[in-house]
Amino acid sequence: MNIHISNASGKALYEQIYEQIKNQILEGTLRAGEPLPTIRGLAKDLRISVITTSRAYSDLERDGYIYSVVGKGSFVAERSREFVRERALKEMEEHIAKSAEIAARCGLSEEEFMETVKTIYRE
């Protein structure tokens, strides 16, 4: 599992960890049942606080991406196609909403915005 964190990023360290693990799960790089590094081990490897890695793992578990077994560790959760699709749609909607805000600030009409989306989709 590759995790790269940056102090220069505008995101908190736990968010960077969360996003990277989530993306690796959704992309299939991390497969269902695969063990994750221990919280302490990941903290040591990344040279960050155990509290930070614990927060990332806690959020991943809350959102259904991983599960924990006491005394055994954390593992990638089973994913149904529908769950993955729903998560992707939610993420897409968030990005489109931000894009729509920017388009409105720039004075783009709905038609111009939709044409831009169609062009990008076709590429």
Secondary structure, DSSP 4 states (H G I P E B T S, - for coil): ------TTSSS-HHHHHHHHHHHHHHHTSS-TTPBPPPHHHHHHHHT--HHHHHHHHHHHHHTTSEEEETTTEEEEPP--HHHHHHHHHHHHHHHHHHHHHHHHHTT--HHHHHHHHHHHHH-
